Amino acid sequence: MYRLQDAGFTCVHDSDAPHGEIAVINTCGFIGDAKEESIRTILQFAERKSRHQLRKLYVMGCLSERYLTELSDEIREVDRFFGKFDFDKLLEELSHEAPSESQYKRKLTTPSHYAYLKIAEGCNRRCAYCAIPLITGPYKSRPFDEIILEAEWLAGQGVRELQLIAQDLTYYGIDLYGTNRLAELVEKLSYIKGIEWIRLHYAYPTDFPLDLLRVMRERENVCKYLDIALQHCSDHILSAMHRHITKQQQTELIETIRREVPGICLRTTLMVGFPTETDDDFQELMDYVRQMRFDRMGAFAYSEEDGTFAQRHLADDVPESVKQKRLDQLMALQQQIADQLDAEKIGRQLKVIIDREEDDYYVARSEFDSPDVDPEVLIRKDQTRKLQIGEFYQAVITDSENFDLYAKII
């Protein structure tokens, strides 16, 4: 978006743009629901173009990367399809000249006080169910110094919170430098003036870089928060998933993380209904969630993804009704655990950042809450002074309900 603006375009995220505009749809091809949403959006805009309400229609991203030929044949209203990384080709198509280079400058689509900072692209793990390596290719770390420059630039734009992301954070640097440099990178980022929170998303449990834990423990602005997808706990299912870890190793890692970083908030993702998952496997997973008491948890029902090992070699033998029932049971259990953990926070003081205003409340987050995916901290307007969006405050938790916390500013 920054480079489009640099080329002279006005770039907005607005599906109700007036007639005569150019639409660029950026798609997702990761899971079934996301693919369906992408296709619905393409068809919606294709219909508008057929009614002469759009001048040009382009499609890019992961879905286009995987299904370029099929989409081109089926949806003729689209002027051109581009792959996930074809930014230069899109800019050349629109401006008819070579685009200017920009290593790290970009348009923020988040609120101005936080930003996502991607440190790598692709994945080498080859889990049996996952299409990411097929879409994005092998792991490719961004150069260390380039990431630091982008973070410094973001801080200069007023960003105070970084969400560090990659399809796999914990492989960072191995492909580029021959050694894992994630801990070094996070520590370096933590010294950037103006950055008050750094939060880590999408760690992988196998070969976890334990030196990262020292940085999380010692650096005050590295949030005690880790998003680490475990997917399952049954050795039978972990092996079938090609996760290259056992239940015992996984458990020992979680215990180490909690011991080395006291008070850490662990977020995980789990999958139900993977091929060959039995009732016993699922019950083992339920017992594991009770035992581990994850602070945050998301869950998905397995769906076949084209070209993956599971799609090619394993029968999708768990009925959809069983998958949904297991998913509902797992999430109901997690809600009970989350309610208990939230109730334990009542009376506790937390540092919060104000994200927005909504009717009677300021909506905030603590260091244990990532935007859009985690609970929020609600502060009644009639119980506090005027608060500034993007500012940090100390608050005391007064109540909890349905995943959210209520607080008063101290």
Secondary structure, DSSP 8 states (H G I E B T S, - for coil): -HHHHHTT------TT--TTEEEEEEE--SSHHHHHHHHHHHHHHHHHHHTT-EEEEEEEEHHHHHSHHHHHHH-TT-SEE--TT-HHHHHHHHHSS-----SS-----S-TTEEEEE-EE--S---TT--HHHHH-S-EE--HHHHHHHHHHHHHTT--EEEEE-S-GGGTTHHHHSS--HHHHHHHHHTSTT--EEEEEEE-STT--THHHHHHHH-TTEEEEEEE--B---HHHHHHTT----HHHHHHHHHHHHHHSTT-EEEEEEEE--TT--HHHHHHHHHHHHHH--SEEEEEE----TTSHHHHHS---S-HHHHHHHHHHHHHHHHHHHHHHHHTTTT-EEEEEEEEEETTEEEEEETT--TTTS--EEEEGGGS----TT-EEEEEEEEEETTEEEEEE-
